[in-house]
Amino acid sequence: MTGSAGLAWLIERREVRSGGLVLLRGVGAGFTWPGAVVEILGLPDRRK
């Protein structure tokens, strides 16, 4: 998947799976490129 989406949106739409990796990145002041890789350990139950 490419493009931009919030982590909550990806989880709600089930675009990620347990055990999957998600790259979070951004552009900071001074031309810095912060980033993090997040491992999805589990997903919330769909029932509300």
mmCIF entry with sequence, helices, sheets and N, C-alpha, C, O atoms, coordinates in Angstrom:
data_MODEL
# 
_entry.id   MODEL 
# 
_entity.id                         1 
_entity.type                       polymer 
_entity.pdbx_number_of_molecules   1 
# 
_entity_poly.entity_id                      1 
_entity_poly.type                           'polypeptide(L)' 
_entity_poly.nstd_linkage                   no 
_entity_poly.nstd_monomer                   no 
_entity_poly.pdbx_seq_one_letter_code       MTGSAGLAWLIERREVRSGGLVLLRGVGAGFTWPGAVVEILGLPDRRK 
_entity_poly.pdbx_seq_one_letter_code_can   MTGSAGLAWLIERREVRSGGLVLLRGVGAGFTWPGAVVEILGLPDRRK 
_entity_poly.pdbx_strand_id                 A 
# 
loop_
_entity_poly_seq.entity_id 
_entity_poly_seq.num 
_entity_poly_seq.mon_id 
_entity_poly_seq.hetero 
1 1  MET n 
1 2  THR n 
1 3  GLY n 
1 4  SER n 
1 5  ALA n 
1 6  GLY n 
1 7  LEU n 
1 8  ALA n 
1 9  TRP n 
1 10 LEU n 
1 11 ILE n 
1 12 GLU n 
1 13 ARG n 
1 14 ARG n 
1 15 GLU n 
1 16 VAL n 
1 17 ARG n 
1 18 SER n 
1 19 GLY n 
1 20 GLY n 
1 21 LEU n 
1 22 VAL n 
1 23 LEU n 
1 24 LEU n 
1 25 ARG n 
1 26 GLY n 
1 27 VAL n 
1 28 GLY n 
1 29 ALA n 
1 30 GLY n 
1 31 PHE n 
1 32 THR n 
1 33 TRP n 
1 34 PRO n 
1 35 GLY n 
1 36 ALA n 
1 37 VAL n 
1 38 VAL n 
1 39 GLU n 
1 40 ILE n 
1 41 LEU n 
1 42 GLY n 
1 43 LEU n 
1 44 PRO n 
1 45 ASP n 
1 46 ARG n 
1 47 ARG n 
1 48 LYS n 
# 
_struct_asym.id          A 
_struct_asym.entity_id   1 
# 
_struct_conf.conf_type_id            HELX_P 
_struct_conf.id                      HELX_P1 
_struct_conf.pdbx_PDB_helix_id       AA1 
_struct_conf.beg_label_comp_id       LEU 
_struct_conf.beg_label_asym_id       A 
_struct_conf.beg_label_seq_id        7 
_struct_conf.pdbx_beg_PDB_ins_code   ? 
_struct_conf.end_label_comp_id       GLU 
_struct_conf.end_label_asym_id       A 
_struct_conf.end_label_seq_id        12 
_struct_conf.pdbx_end_PDB_ins_code   ? 
_struct_conf.beg_auth_comp_id        LEU 
_struct_conf.beg_auth_asym_id        A 
_struct_conf.beg_auth_seq_id         7 
_struct_conf.end_auth_comp_id        GLU 
_struct_conf.end_auth_asym_id        A 
_struct_conf.end_auth_seq_id         12 
_struct_conf.pdbx_PDB_helix_class    1 
_struct_conf.details                 ? 
_struct_conf.pdbx_PDB_helix_length   6 
# 
_struct_conf_type.id          HELX_P 
_struct_conf_type.criteria    ? 
_struct_conf_type.reference   ? 
# 
_struct_sheet.id               AA1 
_struct_sheet.type             ? 
_struct_sheet.number_strands   2 
_struct_sheet.details          ? 
# 
_struct_sheet_order.sheet_id     AA1 
_struct_sheet_order.range_id_1   1 
_struct_sheet_order.range_id_2   2 
_struct_sheet_order.offset       ? 
_struct_sheet_order.sense        anti-parallel 
# 
loop_
_struct_sheet_range.sheet_id 
_struct_sheet_range.id 
_struct_sheet_range.beg_label_comp_id 
_struct_sheet_range.beg_label_asym_id 
_struct_sheet_range.beg_label_seq_id 
_struct_sheet_range.pdbx_beg_PDB_ins_code 
_struct_sheet_range.end_label_comp_id 
_struct_sheet_range.end_label_asym_id 
_struct_sheet_range.end_label_seq_id 
_struct_sheet_range.pdbx_end_PDB_ins_code 
_struct_sheet_range.beg_auth_comp_id 
_struct_sheet_range.beg_auth_asym_id 
_struct_sheet_range.beg_auth_seq_id 
_struct_sheet_range.end_auth_comp_id 
_struct_sheet_range.end_auth_asym_id 
_struct_sheet_range.end_auth_seq_id 
AA1 1 LEU A 21 ? ARG A 25 ? LEU A 21 ARG A 25 
AA1 2 GLY A 35 ? GLU A 39 ? GLY A 35 GLU A 39 
# 
loop_
_atom_site.group_PDB 
_atom_site.id 
_atom_site.type_symbol 
_atom_site.label_atom_id 
_atom_site.label_alt_id 
_atom_site.label_comp_id 
_atom_site.label_asym_id 
_atom_site.label_entity_id 
_atom_site.label_seq_id 
_atom_site.pdbx_PDB_ins_code 
_atom_site.Cartn_x 
_atom_site.Cartn_y 
_atom_site.Cartn_z 
_atom_site.occupancy 
_atom_site.B_iso_or_equiv 
_atom_site.pdbx_formal_charge 
_atom_site.auth_seq_id 
_atom_site.auth_comp_id 
_atom_site.auth_asym_id 
_atom_site.auth_atom_id 
_atom_site.pdbx_PDB_model_num 
ATOM 1   N N  . MET A 1 1  ? 0.844   -1.178  0.000  1.00 0.00 ? 1  MET A N  1 
ATOM 2   C CA . MET A 1 1  ? 0.000   0.000   0.000  1.00 0.00 ? 1  MET A CA 1 
ATOM 3   C C  . MET A 1 1  ? 0.888   1.239   0.000  1.00 0.00 ? 1  MET A C  1 
ATOM 4   O O  . MET A 1 1  ? 1.883   1.306   0.722  1.00 0.00 ? 1  MET A O  1 
ATOM 5   N N  . THR A 1 2  ? 0.521   2.198   -0.804 1.00 0.00 ? 2  THR A N  1 
ATOM 6   C CA . THR A 1 2  ? 1.260   3.453   -0.835 1.00 0.00 ? 2  THR A CA 1 
ATOM 7   C C  . THR A 1 2  ? 0.314   4.600   -0.524 1.00 0.00 ? 2  THR A C  1 
ATOM 8   O O  . THR A 1 2  ? -0.902  4.414   -0.476 1.00 0.00 ? 2  THR A O  1 
ATOM 9   N N  . GLY A 1 3  ? 0.861   5.763   -0.317 1.00 0.00 ? 3  GLY A N  1 
ATOM 10  C CA . GLY A 1 3  ? 0.043   6.923   0.009  1.00 0.00 ? 3  GLY A CA 1 
ATOM 11  C C  . GLY A 1 3  ? 0.165   7.262   1.471  1.00 0.00 ? 3  GLY A C  1 
ATOM 12  O O  . GLY A 1 3  ? 1.040   6.752   2.172  1.00 0.00 ? 3  GLY A O  1 
ATOM 13  N N  . SER A 1 4  ? -0.719  8.128   1.930  1.00 0.00 ? 4  SER A N  1 
ATOM 14  C CA . SER A 1 4  ? -0.648  8.507   3.332  1.00 0.00 ? 4  SER A CA 1 
ATOM 15  C C  . SER A 1 4  ? -1.945  8.115   4.030  1.00 0.00 ? 4  SER A C  1 
ATOM 16  O O  . SER A 1 4  ? -3.041  8.291   3.498  1.00 0.00 ? 4  SER A O  1 
ATOM 17  N N  . ALA A 1 5  ? -1.790  7.591   5.211  1.00 0.00 ? 5  ALA A N  1 
ATOM 18  C CA . ALA A 1 5  ? -2.934  7.192   6.032  1.00 0.00 ? 5  ALA A CA 1 
ATOM 19  C C  . ALA A 1 5  ? -2.484  7.167   7.477  1.00 0.00 ? 5  ALA A C  1 
ATOM 20  O O  . ALA A 1 5  ? -1.325  6.875   7.772  1.00 0.00 ? 5  ALA A O  1 
ATOM 21  N N  . GLY A 1 6  ? -3.400  7.474   8.373  1.00 0.00 ? 6  GLY A N  1 
ATOM 22  C CA . GLY A 1 6  ? -3.091  7.384   9.785  1.00 0.00 ? 6  GLY A CA 1 
ATOM 23  C C  . GLY A 1 6  ? -3.098  5.931   10.241 1.00 0.00 ? 6  GLY A C  1 
ATOM 24  O O  . GLY A 1 6  ? -3.782  5.094   9.652  1.00 0.00 ? 6  GLY A O  1 
ATOM 25  N N  . LEU A 1 7  ? -2.360  5.642   11.260 1.00 0.00 ? 7  LEU A N  1 
ATOM 26  C CA . LEU A 1 7  ? -2.287  4.278   11.774 1.00 0.00 ? 7  LEU A CA 1 
ATOM 27  C C  . LEU A 1 7  ? -3.659  3.774   12.216 1.00 0.00 ? 7  LEU A C  1 
ATOM 28  O O  . LEU A 1 7  ? -4.004  2.619   11.969 1.00 0.00 ? 7  LEU A O  1 
ATOM 29  N N  . ALA A 1 8  ? -4.440  4.628   12.865 1.00 0.00 ? 8  ALA A N  1 
ATOM 30  C CA . ALA A 1 8  ? -5.783  4.220   13.296 1.00 0.00 ? 8  ALA A CA 1 
ATOM 31  C C  . ALA A 1 8  ? -6.647  3.852   12.090 1.00 0.00 ? 8  ALA A C  1 
ATOM 32  O O  . ALA A 1 8  ? -7.398  2.878   12.139 1.00 0.00 ? 8  ALA A O  1 
ATOM 33  N N  . TRP A 1 9  ? -6.546  4.618   11.025 1.00 0.00 ? 9  TRP A N  1 
ATOM 34  C CA . TRP A 1 9  ? -7.322  4.343   9.816  1.00 0.00 ? 9  TRP A CA 1 
ATOM 35  C C  . TRP A 1 9  ? -6.939  2.993   9.220  1.00 0.00 ? 9  TRP A C  1 
ATOM 36  O O  . TRP A 1 9  ? -7.803  2.224   8.799  1.00 0.00 ? 9  TRP A O  1 
ATOM 37  N N  . LEU A 1 10 ? -5.637  2.711   9.187  1.00 0.00 ? 10 LEU A N  1 
ATOM 38  C CA . LEU A 1 10 ? -5.172  1.428   8.656  1.00 0.00 ? 10 LEU A CA 1 
ATOM 39  C C  . LEU A 1 10 ? -5.704  0.260   9.479  1.00 0.00 ? 10 LEU A C  1 
ATOM 40  O O  . LEU A 1 10 ? -6.083  -0.773  8.928  1.00 0.00 ? 10 LEU A O  1 
ATOM 41  N N  . ILE A 1 11 ? -5.730  0.428   10.789 1.00 0.00 ? 11 ILE A N  1 
ATOM 42  C CA . ILE A 1 11 ? -6.226  -0.635  11.663 1.00 0.00 ? 11 ILE A CA 1 
ATOM 43  C C  . ILE A 1 11 ? -7.733  -0.795  11.511 1.00 0.00 ? 11 ILE A C  1 
ATOM 44  O O  . ILE A 1 11 ? -8.227  -1.918  11.414 1.00 0.00 ? 11 ILE A O  1 
ATOM 45  N N  . GLU A 1 12 ? -8.468  0.309   11.489 1.00 0.00 ? 12 GLU A N  1 
ATOM 46  C CA . GLU A 1 12 ? -9.925  0.248   11.345 1.00 0.00 ? 12 GLU A CA 1 
ATOM 47  C C  . GLU A 1 12 ? -10.340 -0.426  10.046 1.00 0.00 ? 12 GLU A C  1 
ATOM 48  O O  . GLU A 1 12 ? -11.313 -1.180  10.025 1.00 0.00 ? 12 GLU A O  1 
ATOM 49  N N  . ARG A 1 13 ? -9.628  -0.169  8.980  1.00 0.00 ? 13 ARG A N  1 
ATOM 50  C CA . ARG A 1 13 ? -9.966  -0.746  7.674  1.00 0.00 ? 13 ARG A CA 1 
ATOM 51  C C  . ARG A 1 13 ? -9.344  -2.125  7.462  1.00 0.00 ? 13 ARG A C  1 
ATOM 52  O O  . ARG A 1 13 ? -9.518  -2.737  6.408  1.00 0.00 ? 13 ARG A O  1 
ATOM 53  N N  . ARG A 1 14 ? -8.626  -2.603  8.457  1.00 0.00 ? 14 ARG A N  1 
ATOM 54  C CA . ARG A 1 14 ? -7.961  -3.909  8.382  1.00 0.00 ? 14 ARG A CA 1 
ATOM 55  C C  . ARG A 1 14 ? -6.961  -3.974  7.216  1.00 0.00 ? 14 ARG A C  1 
ATOM 56  O O  . ARG A 1 14 ? -6.828  -5.002  6.551  1.00 0.00 ? 14 ARG A O  1 
ATOM 57  N N  . GLU A 1 15 ? -6.263  -2.855  6.985  1.00 0.00 ? 15 GLU A N  1 
ATOM 58  C CA . GLU A 1 15 ? -5.226  -2.807  5.957  1.00 0.00 ? 15 GLU A CA 1 
ATOM 59  C C  . GLU A 1 15 ? -3.918  -3.404  6.469  1.00 0.00 ? 15 GLU A C  1 
ATOM 60  O O  . GLU A 1 15 ? -2.993  -3.637  5.690  1.00 0.00 ? 15 GLU A O  1 
ATOM 61  N N  . VAL A 1 16 ? -3.839  -3.650  7.762  1.00 0.00 ? 16 VAL A N  1 
ATOM 62  C CA . VAL A 1 16 ? -2.668  -4.274  8.370  1.00 0.00 ? 16 VAL A CA 1 
ATOM 63  C C  . VAL A 1 16 ? -3.119  -5.541  9.084  1.00 0.00 ? 16 VAL A C  1 
ATOM 64  O O  . VAL A 1 16 ? -4.293  -5.696  9.420  1.00 0.00 ? 16 VAL A O  1 
ATOM 65  N N  . ARG A 1 17 ? -2.187  -6.424  9.305  1.00 0.00 ? 17 ARG A N  1 
ATOM 66  C CA . ARG A 1 17 ? -2.472  -7.675  10.012 1.00 0.00 ? 17 ARG A CA 1 
ATOM 67  C C  . ARG A 1 17 ? -1.543  -7.818  11.204 1.00 0.00 ? 17 ARG A C  1 
ATOM 68  O O  . ARG A 1 17 ? -0.491  -7.183  11.280 1.00 0.00 ? 17 ARG A O  1 
ATOM 69  N N  . SER A 1 18 ? -1.948  -8.649  12.110 1.00 0.00 ? 18 SER A N  1 
ATOM 70  C CA . SER A 1 18 ? -1.110  -8.947  13.267 1.00 0.00 ? 18 SER A CA 1 
ATOM 71  C C  . SER A 1 18 ? 0.231   -9.490  12.769 1.00 0.00 ? 18 SER A C  1 
ATOM 72  O O  . SER A 1 18 ? 0.268   -10.380 11.920 1.00 0.00 ? 18 SER A O  1 
ATOM 73  N N  . GLY A 1 19 ? 1.311   -8.959  13.290 1.00 0.00 ? 19 GLY A N  1 
ATOM 74  C CA . GLY A 1 19 ? 2.649   -9.360  12.855 1.00 0.00 ? 19 GLY A CA 1 
ATOM 75  C C  . GLY A 1 19 ? 3.191   -8.517  11.709 1.00 0.00 ? 19 GLY A C  1 
ATOM 76  O O  . GLY A 1 19 ? 4.356   -8.653  11.335 1.00 0.00 ? 19 GLY A O  1 
ATOM 77  N N  . GLY A 1 20 ? 2.357   -7.650  11.152 1.00 0.00 ? 20 GLY A N  1 
ATOM 78  C CA . GLY A 1 20 ? 2.784   -6.811  10.037 1.00 0.00 ? 20 GLY A CA 1 
ATOM 79  C C  . GLY A 1 20 ? 3.629   -5.636  10.507 1.00 0.00 ? 20 GLY A C  1 
ATOM 80  O O  . GLY A 1 20 ? 3.613   -5.273  11.683 1.00 0.00 ? 20 GLY A O  1 
ATOM 81  N N  . LEU A 1 21 ? 4.357   -5.054  9.581  1.00 0.00 ? 21 LEU A N  1 
ATOM 82  C CA . LEU A 1 21 ? 5.192   -3.893  9.870  1.00 0.00 ? 21 LEU A CA 1 
ATOM 83  C C  . LEU A 1 21 ? 4.631   -2.681  9.139  1.00 0.00 ? 21 LEU A C  1 
ATOM 84  O O  . LEU A 1 21 ? 4.185   -2.785  7.997  1.00 0.00 ? 21 LEU A O  1 
ATOM 85  N N  . VAL A 1 22 ? 4.658   -1.532  9.808  1.00 0.00 ? 22 VAL A N  1 
ATOM 86  C CA . VAL A 1 22 ? 4.165   -0.283  9.234  1.00 0.00 ? 22 VAL A CA 1 
ATOM 87  C C  . VAL A 1 22 ? 5.264   0.761   9.373  1.00 0.00 ? 22 VAL A C  1 
ATOM 88  O O  . VAL A 1 22 ? 5.848   0.922   10.445 1.00 0.00 ? 22 VAL A O  1 
ATOM 89  N N  . LEU A 1 23 ? 5.538   1.465   8.288  1.00 0.00 ? 23 LEU A N  1 
ATOM 90  C CA . LEU A 1 23 ? 6.521   2.538   8.312  1.00 0.00 ? 23 LEU A CA 1 
ATOM 91  C C  . LEU A 1 23 ? 5.793   3.853   8.551  1.00 0.00 ? 23 LEU A C  1 
ATOM 92  O O  . LEU A 1 23 ? 4.900   4.224   7.790  1.00 0.00 ? 23 LEU A O  1 
ATOM 93  N N  . LEU A 1 24 ? 6.178   4.552   9.609  1.00 0.00 ? 24 LEU A N  1 
ATOM 94  C CA . LEU A 1 24 ? 5.655   5.887   9.894  1.00 0.00 ? 24 LEU A CA 1 
ATOM 95  C C  . LEU A 1 24 ? 6.768   6.870   9.566  1.00 0.00 ? 24 LEU A C  1 
ATOM 96  O O  . LEU A 1 24 ? 7.887   6.732   10.059 1.00 0.00 ? 24 LEU A O  1 
ATOM 97  N N  . ARG A 1 25 ? 6.466   7.856   8.742  1.00 0.00 ? 25 ARG A N  1 
ATOM 98  C CA . ARG A 1 25 ? 7.506   8.832   8.403  1.00 0.00 ? 25 ARG A CA 1 
ATOM 99  C C  . ARG A 1 25 ? 6.895   10.208  8.262  1.00 0.00 ? 25 ARG A C  1 
ATOM 100 O O  . ARG A 1 25 ? 5.690   10.363  8.066  1.00 0.00 ? 25 ARG A O  1 
ATOM 101 N N  . GLY A 1 26 ? 7.740   11.184  8.365  1.00 0.00 ? 26 GLY A N  1 
ATOM 102 C CA . GLY A 1 26 ? 7.289   12.563  8.259  1.00 0.00 ? 26 GLY A CA 1 
ATOM 103 C C  . GLY A 1 26 ? 8.433   13.453  7.846  1.00 0.00 ? 26 GLY A C  1 
ATOM 104 O O  . GLY A 1 26 ? 9.574   13.010  7.720  1.00 0.00 ? 26 GLY A O  1 
ATOM 105 N N  . VAL A 1 27 ? 8.115   14.705  7.637  1.00 0.00 ? 27 VAL A N  1 
ATOM 106 C CA . VAL A 1 27 ? 9.131   15.693  7.293  1.00 0.00 ? 27 VAL A CA 1 
ATOM 107 C C  . VAL A 1 27 ? 9.141   16.731  8.400  1.00 0.00 ? 27 VAL A C  1 
ATOM 108 O O  . VAL A 1 27 ? 8.119   17.354  8.689  1.00 0.00 ? 27 VAL A O  1 
ATOM 109 N N  . GLY A 1 28 ? 10.289  16.912  9.014  1.00 0.00 ? 28 GLY A N  1 
ATOM 110 C CA . GLY A 1 28 ? 10.401  17.866  10.105 1.00 0.00 ? 28 GLY A CA 1 
ATOM 111 C C  . GLY A 1 28 ? 11.066  19.153  9.650  1.00 0.00 ? 28 GLY A C  1 
ATOM 112 O O  . GLY A 1 28 ? 11.497  19.276  8.503  1.00 0.00 ? 28 GLY A O  1 
ATOM 113 N N  . ALA A 1 29 ? 11.141  20.092  10.548 1.00 0.00 ? 29 ALA A N  1 
ATOM 114 C CA . ALA A 1 29 ? 11.812  21.367  10.261 1.00 0.00 ? 29 ALA A CA 1 
ATOM 115 C C  . ALA A 1 29 ? 13.303  21.111  10.042 1.00 0.00 ? 29 ALA A C  1 
ATOM 116 O O  . ALA A 1 29 ? 13.883  20.213  10.653 1.00 0.00 ? 29 ALA A O  1 
ATOM 117 N N  . GLY A 1 30 ? 13.889  21.874  9.203  1.00 0.00 ? 30 GLY A N  1 
ATOM 118 C CA . GLY A 1 30 ? 15.329  21.714  8.947  1.00 0.00 ? 30 GLY A CA 1 
ATOM 119 C C  . GLY A 1 30 ? 15.636  20.541  8.042  1.00 0.00 ? 30 GLY A C  1 
ATOM 120 O O  . GLY A 1 30 ? 16.756  20.031  8.059  1.00 0.00 ? 30 GLY A O  1 
ATOM 121 N N  . PHE A 1 31 ? 14.669  20.097  7.251  1.00 0.00 ? 31 PHE A N  1 
ATOM 122 C CA . PHE A 1 31 ? 14.854  19.014  6.306  1.00 0.00 ? 31 PHE A CA 1 
ATOM 123 C C  . PHE A 1 31 ? 15.227  17.690  6.969  1.00 0.00 ? 31 PHE A C  1 
ATOM 124 O O  . PHE A 1 31 ? 16.000  16.907  6.419  1.00 0.00 ? 31 PHE A O  1 
ATOM 125 N N  . THR A 1 32 ? 14.681  17.455  8.135  1.00 0.00 ? 32 THR A N  1 
ATOM 126 C CA . THR A 1 32 ? 14.882  16.155  8.774  1.00 0.00 ? 32 THR A CA 1 
ATOM 127 C C  . THR A 1 32 ? 13.777  15.209  8.324  1.00 0.00 ? 32 THR A C  1 
ATOM 128 O O  . THR A 1 32 ? 12.673  15.652  8.008  1.00 0.00 ? 32 THR A O  1 
ATOM 129 N N  . TRP A 1 33 ? 14.055  13.952  8.295  1.00 0.00 ? 33 TRP A N  1 
ATOM 130 C CA . TRP A 1 33 ? 13.097  12.931  7.868  1.00 0.00 ? 33 TRP A CA 1 
ATOM 131 C C  . TRP A 1 33 ? 12.921  11.912  8.985  1.00 0.00 ? 33 TRP A C  1 
ATOM 132 O O  . TRP A 1 33 ? 13.490  10.823  8.924  1.00 0.00 ? 33 TRP A O  1 
ATOM 133 N N  . PRO A 1 34 ? 12.131  12.258  10.012 1.00 0.00 ? 34 PRO A N  1 
ATOM 134 C CA . PRO A 1 34 ? 11.934  11.300  11.104 1.00 0.00 ? 34 PRO A CA 1 
ATOM 135 C C  . PRO A 1 34 ? 11.127  10.100  10.612 1.00 0.00 ? 34 PRO A C  1 
ATOM 136 O O  . PRO A 1 34 ? 10.314  10.212  9.695  1.00 0.00 ? 34 PRO A O  1 
ATOM 137 N N  . GLY A 1 35 ? 11.367  8.969   11.231 1.00 0.00 ? 35 GLY A N  1 
ATOM 138 C CA . GLY A 1 35 ? 10.623  7.778   10.847 1.00 0.00 ? 35 GLY A CA 1 
ATOM 139 C C  . GLY A 1 35 ? 10.698  6.716   11.925 1.00 0.00 ? 35 GLY A C  1 
ATOM 140 O O  . GLY A 1 35 ? 11.555  6.753   12.809 1.00 0.00 ? 35 GLY A O  1 
ATOM 141 N N  . ALA A 1 36 ? 9.796   5.786   11.831 1.00 0.00 ? 36 ALA A N  1 
ATOM 142 C CA . ALA A 1 36 ? 9.769   4.661   12.763 1.00 0.00 ? 36 ALA A CA 1 
ATOM 143 C C  . ALA A 1 36 ? 9.093   3.484   12.072 1.00 0.00 ? 36 ALA A C  1 
ATOM 144 O O  . ALA A 1 36 ? 8.214   3.664   11.230 1.00 0.00 ? 36 ALA A O  1 
ATOM 145 N N  . VAL A 1 37 ? 9.505   2.299   12.432 1.00 0.00 ? 37 VAL A N  1 
ATOM 146 C CA . VAL A 1 37 ? 8.843   1.084   11.972 1.00 0.00 ? 37 VAL A CA 1 
ATOM 147 C C  . VAL A 1 37 ? 8.106   0.508   13.169 1.00 0.00 ? 37 VAL A C  1 
ATOM 148 O O  . VAL A 1 37 ? 8.691   0.301   14.233 1.00 0.00 ? 37 VAL A O  1 
ATOM 149 N N  . VAL A 1 38 ? 6.810   0.251   12.986 1.00 0.00 ? 38 VAL A N  1 
ATOM 150 C CA . VAL A 1 38 ? 5.961   -0.257  14.063 1.00 0.00 ? 38 VAL A CA 1 
ATOM 151 C C  . VAL A 1 38 ? 5.509   -1.657  13.695 1.00 0.00 ? 38 VAL A C  1 
ATOM 152 O O  . VAL A 1 38 ? 5.023   -1.888  12.588 1.00 0.00 ? 38 VAL A O  1 
ATOM 153 N N  . GLU A 1 39 ? 5.667   -2.585  14.619 1.00 0.00 ? 39 GLU A N  1 
ATOM 154 C CA . GLU A 1 39 ? 5.148   -3.947  14.417 1.00 0.00 ? 39 GLU A CA 1 
ATOM 155 C C  . GLU A 1 39 ? 3.754   -4.032  15.033 1.00 0.00 ? 39 GLU A C  1 
ATOM 156 O O  . GLU A 1 39 ? 3.563   -3.656  16.189 1.00 0.00 ? 39 GLU A O  1 
ATOM 157 N N  . ILE A 1 40 ? 2.793   -4.519  14.277 1.00 0.00 ? 40 ILE A N  1 
ATOM 158 C CA . ILE A 1 40 ? 1.430   -4.683  14.761 1.00 0.00 ? 40 ILE A CA 1 
ATOM 159 C C  . ILE A 1 40 ? 1.366   -5.988  15.552 1.00 0.00 ? 40 ILE A C  1 
ATOM 160 O O  . ILE A 1 40 ? 1.471   -7.070  14.974 1.00 0.00 ? 40 ILE A O  1 
ATOM 161 N N  . LEU A 1 41 ? 1.196   -5.892  16.858 1.00 0.00 ? 41 LEU A N  1 
ATOM 162 C CA . LEU A 1 41 ? 1.182   -7.082  17.700 1.00 0.00 ? 41 LEU A CA 1 
ATOM 163 C C  . LEU A 1 41 ? -0.203  -7.724  17.768 1.00 0.00 ? 41 LEU A C  1 
ATOM 164 O O  . LEU A 1 41 ? -0.320  -8.940  17.924 1.00 0.00 ? 41 LEU A O  1 
ATOM 165 N N  . GLY A 1 42 ? -1.227  -6.926  17.654 1.00 0.00 ? 42 GLY A N  1 
ATOM 166 C CA . GLY A 1 42 ? -2.587  -7.451  17.700 1.00 0.00 ? 42 GLY A CA 1 
ATOM 167 C C  . GLY A 1 42 ? -3.549  -6.385  17.241 1.00 0.00 ? 42 GLY A C  1 
ATOM 168 O O  . GLY A 1 42 ? -3.222  -5.199  17.240 1.00 0.00 ? 42 GLY A O  1 
ATOM 169 N N  . LEU A 1 43 ? -4.734  -6.804  16.851 1.00 0.00 ? 43 LEU A N  1 
ATOM 170 C CA . LEU A 1 43 ? -5.763  -5.884  16.388 1.00 0.00 ? 43 LEU A CA 1 
ATOM 171 C C  . LEU A 1 43 ? -6.946  -5.940  17.346 1.00 0.00 ? 43 LEU A C  1 
ATOM 172 O O  . LEU A 1 43 ? -7.222  -6.986  17.933 1.00 0.00 ? 43 LEU A O  1 
ATOM 173 N N  . PRO A 1 44 ? -7.643  -4.822  17.505 1.00 0.00 ? 44 PRO A N  1 
ATOM 174 C CA . PRO A 1 44 ? -8.830  -4.817  18.364 1.00 0.00 ? 44 PRO A CA 1 
ATOM 175 C C  . PRO A 1 44 ? -9.948  -5.652  17.742 1.00 0.00 ? 44 PRO A C  1 
ATOM 176 O O  . PRO A 1 44 ? -10.004 -5.828  16.525 1.00 0.00 ? 44 PRO A O  1 
ATOM 177 N N  . ASP A 1 45 ? -10.822 -6.153  18.580 1.00 0.00 ? 45 ASP A N  1 
ATOM 178 C CA . ASP A 1 45 ? -11.963 -6.908  18.115 1.00 0.00 ? 45 ASP A CA 1 
ATOM 179 C C  . ASP A 1 45 ? -12.877 -5.999  17.320 1.00 0.00 ? 45 ASP A C  1 
ATOM 180 O O  . ASP A 1 45 ? -13.033 -4.830  17.674 1.00 0.00 ? 45 ASP A O  1 
ATOM 181 N N  . ARG A 1 46 ? -13.478 -6.493  16.267 1.00 0.00 ? 46 ARG A N  1 
ATOM 182 C CA . ARG A 1 46 ? -14.364 -5.674  15.430 1.00 0.00 ? 46 ARG A CA 1 
ATOM 183 C C  . ARG A 1 46 ? -15.667 -5.327  16.103 1.00 0.00 ? 46 ARG A C  1 
ATOM 184 O O  . ARG A 1 46 ? -16.292 -4.324  15.758 1.00 0.00 ? 46 ARG A O  1 
ATOM 185 N N  . ARG A 1 47 ? -16.086 -6.122  17.046 1.00 0.00 ? 47 ARG A N  1 
ATOM 186 C CA . ARG A 1 47 ? -17.367 -5.865  17.730 1.00 0.00 ? 47 ARG A CA 1 
ATOM 187 C C  . ARG A 1 47 ? -17.276 -4.582  18.530 1.00 0.00 ? 47 ARG A C  1 
ATOM 188 O O  . ARG A 1 47 ? -16.238 -4.277  19.118 1.00 0.00 ? 47 ARG A O  1 
ATOM 189 N N  . LYS A 1 48 ? -18.377 -3.827  18.551 1.00 0.00 ? 48 LYS A N  1 
ATOM 190 C CA . LYS A 1 48 ? -18.407 -2.563  19.317 1.00 0.00 ? 48 LYS A CA 1 
ATOM 191 C C  . LYS A 1 48 ? -19.316 -2.714  20.494 1.00 0.00 ? 48 LYS A C  1 
ATOM 192 O O  . LYS A 1 48 ? -19.485 -1.772  21.269 1.00 0.00 ? 48 LYS A O  1 
# 
